[in-house]
Amino acid sequence: MEQSNQDHTFKKIWGKLRHTLPKIFRISYDVSWNILLFFIIALVVGGFFIGGLGAGYFAALVEDEPLRSSEEMTTAIYNYEETSEIYFANNIFMGEVSSELHREEVEKEHVSEYIINGIIATEDEYFNEHNGIVPKAILRAIFQEVTGSATQTGGSTLTQQIIKNQILTNEVSFDRKAKEIMLALRLEHFLEKEDILEAYLNIVPFGRNANGRNIAGVQTAAKGIFGVDADEVNLAQAAFISGLPQSPIMYSPFTNGGQVKTEEGLAPGLDRMRTVLDRMLNNNYITQAEYDEALDFDLVASFTEGSPSTFEQYPYLTQEIGNEAVDIFKEKLAIEDGYTAEELHSNASLMEQYEMLANREISQGGYKIHTTIIKDIYDAFQEVKDNYNNYGPNKIAKNNATQQTIMTEDPETGELIPYNAPVQVGSFLRDNKTGAILAFVGGRDFNLQNRNFATNAPRQIGSTAKPLLVYAPALEEGILQPGSIIADAKFTYTDASGSWSPSNFSASRYYGLTTVRNALRNSYNVSAASAYIDLLEVANPVPDYLLKMGFTNFPESNYRLPSMALGSHNATVKENTNAYSTFGNNGEYTDSFIISKIESVDGRTIYEHESVTERVFSPETSYLMLDMMRDVLTNGTGTSARNSLSNPGVDWAGKTGTSNSFRDTWFIATNPNVTLGSWMGYEYEQQLNTGYSGRNQVFWAQLVNAATAVAPEIMAPSERFSQPNNIVSRSFSLVSGLSPSSLTSALGLVGTDIFNAKYVPKEEDYSIISANVVNVGDNAVLVDDQTPNEFTSERGYMFNPEWLKDKGYDKLSDLTQLYPSRNGGWGRLLLPNLSNDDVQDSGQRPTAPSNVSKSGNILTWQQSRSSNVIGYRIYRANDPDSNFNLLDSTTNTQYNVGNAPAVYQIRAVDYFGRESQPTRPFIDGDFSEEEPEEPEEIEEPEEPEEETNTAEPEEDTPSGNGSNNSSSN
């Protein structure tokens, strides 16, 4: 019964469910479908929205990218023909340009299948299927970028990598990536897969070769890493090369110095090689047996050894050529793009951009760069540099500002040690007329410091500034000529910036009145400074002359500093030598250059240097400077150079120079063909030891001798500098530089020199006068009305006070500095007091002489201590009881009195005619009476006559002048 009830209940429930379940399922289905439909619609709409945003963003990223034609893109892709080549003068091959990448082109047929398959397996496994990009790879790369996860595989196909290397830059940005994608898709429409693959094999960087040089292209990699061609590598070598593009420097087996890396340093590259082999195996490019054989191969033992590169043979030269080539191309490319040279040089960002493009152009263009360097001379210069044995000691380098010791890395231990710096050298040889650089010495050792001391190390130029900044401009302005006279005497120059007192090399020495020729020959500092100050009154020598000769980096605030005359400014050896070549080129400046011509790979001349000259000095000024600088070598400060020449008859003219604190020494000289400058100094400007001027001159001469041995037609011209018609020879006063007078001729103070006819002195000399003078101490003073005339020189020679005042010499503290010597006519030329008032009148008699004595017939005495005494009077009495009478007057302190017995007194006489008290009587002879034998009769005295007063004068009564006016010798 109970069972029956249960069945009934079940049937009842089931009946209800049978009617309600379909309804429930139908409602659930409808709800579920509607929800699903909503999400589908949302996803579609969102996808379109996101896609639209992405497309819009993508379009924004590439909107400034021009639509490139197939020809334009193809040209850019295949612009990797070969590394550019350098040639010495006369088309002598030197080597390849030292560029960022060394590349050798190879056709795909000459590349091992192992390399091709290895690159495809690791860099672009879908290369044969895609159309330039792999979307999922791009999405994976975007995801990794957004999430910051480590990158396992790149998102770039081979096509994209070509675009990045050949058309775009390595900039990491979304817009660059977007342009890369767009251009990759476009490129796949223009080129076949085989062409794209061949381009890739020649384009992509592969790290460094055994010389430490950056390389690109598989042929360059095979040769540079294993010493074999790209079709000769085995599987292990091919796998190693194929793995390099992902991280060329990290995987490279060589350091930038060309050494094989340590075991730890090699590990990343070897691991990458195994990865390549794994992928080649997984993609069925190789068999398991080949795989195992490759892993067993001793790859490290197969690395090649480096061979001397062009850079290693000629590091200074390739660096200099590369720098000038970049300058040429960056300006050329900028102008082709519509910029002016001024816009390029004033915009740092633009300059950086075109410098990168210029480097790319040189490394990819396959250009032939022809230089002006004469190989034999350049090689001879380097041999002299390497073998010169008198550089002197090394010194521990210190920072000049802080005096801290400069540290360097010990090449063996890697520890920091004090830098024991050698004396460096920089020399520069150029053609006077064209400006062609023929050779140079960049330094002792490029590996010590990658710095060219001939072209890139500005230093104080010292006395080499004197011809350029002082004497040549003064000649040009008509202020000075070789026979002009300058006073080399102590002075102080004062202006708003302060006071300055120049000194000569011998600090306590001055050289008096000297000719310009003599001042230059002996490099007197004070003379040059004085001349420069006078020059500043009529000209501004820095912009008017110096800057026209190629000097740079001169702040305008320094233009009128008088210390500029002594070379306080900095310049490179190249700049200084360029400037001196102006004299060798008849007064015209031509800038120097090292690249004469550049040819494209098909032989077209795309650049040819054109020399531009600028007139700086007249031919007359130029010749006068040359003639004076000849003396520097023959009997001046440059005799060590001439004495060391194997051909001393060559017409050289030059100048030495030493900077402040003897940190730099210079010698620069020019002949009718070339100019050669040489400098020595420490890199960190430590003071040089003594004798370095001579050391540098001998080094200079050895360079000349070595170059003459290989190129005598250049270095040893037989002709001399040509003298212009307007150069004339004239006599002049050695006192004033004016036309000689009868007085300068009488004294023998007349010289002869050459002049620019335009500036021959016409005014007659008035520096010397003939007058009645007396000597007051060391000074000659014009006589006064009170001056006793017995002490007067009737025909004395004296500096004219008016001339001294006109020249400003009256301001000198010591007029004796005007004497260049006291020999010859100079010894007869007296110095005046410029005013009679300068003789001090004390109102008192002078002090008496003392210590009268006699030797033979010569009576002598000690001079009066009074400062204004002009002479002495000698009084004589026949015996001690007789009266004294004036015997004579003299300006000396001795007198020949003969041998007769007498008594003498000496009185000093001053400029104003006052006479001193007499000396004690000096008795000369025996005046004692003998005893009579018999007494004499005493006679009665006669009537006395009237007495005559013959007593000596009272002390306050001046003695009259005697009748004898002669002076004793």
Protein Blocks (a to p, Z undefined) as FASTA:
>chain_A
ZZmmmmmmmmmmmmmmmmmmmmmmmmmmmmmmmmmmmmmmmmmmmmmmmmmmmmmmmmmm
mmmpccddfklmmmmmmmmmbacddddehhiafbdcddfbdcddddfklgcfklmmmmmm
mmommlmmmgoiafklmmmmmmmmmnopacfbdcbdfklmmmmmmmmccbdcfklmmmmm
mmmmmmmmmpcfklmmmmmmmmpcghjafkopacedjklmmmmmnopafklccfklmmmm
mmmmmmmmlmpcbdfkopacdfklmmmmmmmmmmmmmmmmmnopacfklmmmmmmpcfkl
mpccddddfklmmmmlmmmmmmmmmmmmmmmmmmmnopafklmmmmmklmmmmmmmmmmm
mmmnopacddfbdfklmmmmmmmmmmpcclbpadddddfklopacddddfklopacdddd
ddddddddddfklopafbdcfbjblklpgcdfklmcccdekjmlmmmmmmmmmmmnomac
fkbccdddddddddfkbccddddfblmbcebjadfklmmmnopaklmmmmmmmmmmmpcf
klmmmmmnopahiafklmmgmklmnopaccdfklmmmmmmmmmnnopacdddfbfbdcdf
kopafbdcddddddfbdfklmmmmmmmmmmmmmmmmklmmmmmpcblmbccdddddddeh
hlaccdddddfkbccddddddfklpacdehklmmmmmmmmmmmmmmmmmmmmlmmcfbdc
dddfklccddddfklopacdfklmmnopacdddddfklgcfbdcfkbccdddddehjbcc
dddfklcfklpcfbbccddfklmmmnopmmpmblklmpmbfghjllmpccddfbfklpcc
ehiacdddehiacehjbccddddfbfkbgbdcddddfbfkbccddfbdcfbfbdcebjad
cddddddddfkopacdddddddedjfbdcddfbdcdddddddddddddfbdcdfklccdd
dfblcdcZZ
